[in-house]
Amino acid sequence: MPHRRRPRYSGKNPRRFEDKYKELNPERYAETVAKVLASGKTPAGTHRSIMVAEILEQLAPKPGEVAVDCTLGYGGHARELLARLQPGGRLLGLDADPIELPKATARLRALGFGPDTFSPHRSNFAGLPKLLAGAGVAGADCILADLGVSSMQLDEPRRGFSVKNNGPLDMRMNPQLGQPASAFLEKIKPAALAALLTENADEPAAAVLSTALAGHSYATTLALATAIRAALPRLDAEAQDLAVRRVFQALRIAVNDEFSALDMFLRHLPFCLNPGGRAAILTFHSGEDRRVEHAFAAGRAAGLYAEIATEAVRASAFERRDNPRSKCAKLRWARKSAAQAADSTEAPP
């Protein structure tokens, strides 16, 4: 067959996600990816792990230990943990996303981490105790949970997580389960939506937006974003954009039942750690951070944790400038009491 040239896109840079073939194949186009990174942006279809050094400092992984990455994502944090767990260590990687989990697994396998050192598991972190028991692990020495949405999910229009590119209003971490955000929004009542916008995103215009949006049908991300802006005509464009982000965040949390999963994970967490084990959780908004802070404080008061973060750790000024997505990140950590028995991965009733 005659050689066929790749179709040219119009303009200097491709606008559509699927046209960004150089960034979507970073191994082949490393120079292009480097330019994108140097500009302070994240290449399409990839993810830049946040606060890696700070997380490694608190988890302090050692050769021969067992670690769990509860939110595998692109695999960046897992890669750094695995390097420090060798020789003899093991990492279990959890991710509920059936699309991204195989990709992250392939990246880590390509780096030489075989089944004896790394095992992927398609699971929500709320199921951590059951997963550990099934893997024959009594407890972990290090447990990490990065609660942020990955850049791959945000960038892919078909996932419907953002208005960066227009796509179906979906937002499900696992597209095979539950209902999309479009159906959720169409069924919800104004009072319930107002409460959700307040709880999940601290939205100041929750009452106005809930009346305008609840019970309506929005097939695409752009359609919903347009409706949000139209409901807030007195705000300037920047304030409207912030409202759009908050509404999308609140819907994503609700569609994926994220707070319920996080509450269950936090309840079981100390019983999944070995004596002296370390946990680190990276949050990205106040609703998550409050839950983690309160759970760690309660665990400390109950004697389950010997030490916890007194204040959230923030990304350095350099990282916030280099990777804008790290600006709202907060890291909290806890260390389990060395005297606490680890004979069960189930929290008490």
Secondary structure, DSSP 8 states (H G I E B T S, - for coil): ---------SSSS--SGGG-TTTTSTTT-HHHHHHHHHTT---TT----SSHHHHHHHH---TT-EEEES--TTSHHHHHHHHHHTTT-EEEEE-S-TTHHHHHHHHHHHTT--TTTEEEE---GGGHHHHHHHTT-S-EEEEEEE-S--HHHHH-GGG---SSS--BS---SSTTSS--HHHHHHH--HHHHHHHHHHHH--TTHHHHHHHHTT----BHHHHHHHHHHH-TTS-HHHHHHHHHHHHHHHHHHHTTHHHHHHHHHHHHHHHEEEEEEEEEEE-SHHHHHHHHHHHHHHHHTTSEEEE-SS-EE--HHHHHH-GGGTT-EEEEEEE-TTS--S-SS---
